[in-house]
Amino acid sequence: MNVDRAVNLEDLRLMARRKLPRIAFDFIDGGVDDEDCMRRNREAFRRYQLVPRYLVDVSRRDQSTELLGRRYASPFGISPTGLAGLFYPGADELLAQAAKVANIPFLLSSASNASIEVVAKLAPDHVWFQIYGTRDERINTDLVKRARDVGVSTLVVSVDVPVNSNRERNRRNGFSRPFRMTPPVVLEALGHPAWVLRYLRTGGIPMMSNWTPYGHAGASAAEVADLYGTLTPAPMIKWQTLERIRAEWKGPLVVKGLLHPEDARQAAAMGVDALIVSNHGGRQLDAAPSPLEMLPAIRAAVGDKVELMLDSGVRRGSDIVIARCLGARFTTFGRPTLFGAAAGGARGIARALQIVRNEIDMVMAQIGCSSFDALDERYLRTEGAGPEWGSELNRAAVEQHIPTIRRQQR
C-alpha cells in the first residue's frame, strides 16, 4: 500500500485499518458510548456551504496564518495524541519532524511515548506541549518547568478529561490501562504481521517517557503506565489549578476543551492567550455539542481577547475554511496524522498534511479568496438560508445554530 496514492484522509484511514490490529485501530478510530458525538462533529460542517466569488484573480494564494506571534505556512496543526508509538515506532518524533518541514505546530501530548526533552530538540520552533492536571500538584509544576527548560514556546492545558470515559470499542477489545498483549489480542494481531514484527522488535509496550521521572528507578513501561493511570484523570482540578499554571508559565498559554461560552469568558479574563474549542474528538461526552456549533457563541463571548482554534471532526480542507469563516483562526486534528503514521510512517504523516494543505488551496481558489486571512462569514451560507448570502438574512440563519445559552446572555 503506497501512501502516496492516498487521495484523501479517508484513504489513509483505510490503509491504517488494514495494517493495525483491531485493538490499536479502534483506539484511534473510536469514540465514547454510541459515538453520536463523533458523527455530530462531522454533520456540523455539512450544515454550511461556501459561496464562491468568480472573476477574481486567484492565481496566487496564501494560506499562511499568524498565530500567537508566529506565522505558520498553513492554518492547521497536529493535535496531541497519546500512545502514538504503539501505532508506529517513533511516531512522536516523526510527527514533530513532519510539523517542522511543513512549518506548522505539533502539540506533543504529555501521554506521548517520547519525552518532551527528546521531541523539543527535533523541532524546537514547532513543538507545543500539552498537559493535563494531575492529582499531584508538584508534578503539575514540574511538567510546566520541564517545558520551560527545553524552550517550548507554547503550553496547552487540556481540561476536558475529569474522569475516564466509556470508550466501548476499547472495552470490547480488552484495551486496558496499561495496554497488555493478552492471548485474544495476540491471535487477532497475527493477521497484521508487519505491525507485530515492529512491536516485538522495539521491545513491546512503548514507554510513556514523560512519566519516568516520577516512577521508581528501572520501572518498566507497564509500571510507568500504571503510575500515569493513578495520577490522571484528576477530577479535583479547578480554576485555581489553571491560575497557578498561568502564574508559572510566562509564554503563550492555550486551554483546550472548553465548550461553554461562560467558561471561555472566564479563561480569557484569567489571561489565557488562546482557546482550542474541542470535545476531545468525541471521546469524552457523547452528548456534547460539536465545537463548530459552539464556536460563534464563544467568539461572541471572548471577542478579541483570545485567539480561537478549533479541534474535533476536521477531515477536509473545506472544514478548515468553514471554521475560519465562523471565527477560528486555526484548527488542529489528530486522528488523520496517526492514520498516516500507521499507514506509512513519516511518508504517511507527510501525505496527510499535504492532502489537507492542497484541499485548502483548491477551496480558496474555488471561492475566489486569495488570502486565508481574508476569510469571513461573507463566504458562508447556512443550510436553510435564503439566497441573500452575506446579508442579515444569512447571518440570522447562522445565528439559529448558536445554542440557547447565547440568547440567555443578552
Helices and strands as residue ranges (DSSP letters): G 3-5, H 9-19, H 22-29, H 36-46, E 48-50, E 65-67, E 70-72, E 76-78, G 84-86, H 91-102, E 106-109, H 116-122, E 127-132, H 137-149, E 155-158, H 168-173, H 183-189, H 193-201, G 209-214, H 221-231, H 239-248, E 253-256, H 261-269, E 274-277, G 280-282, H 291-302, E 307-311, H 317-325, E 330-333, H 335-367, G 372-374, G 377-379, E 380-382, H 392-399, H 404-409
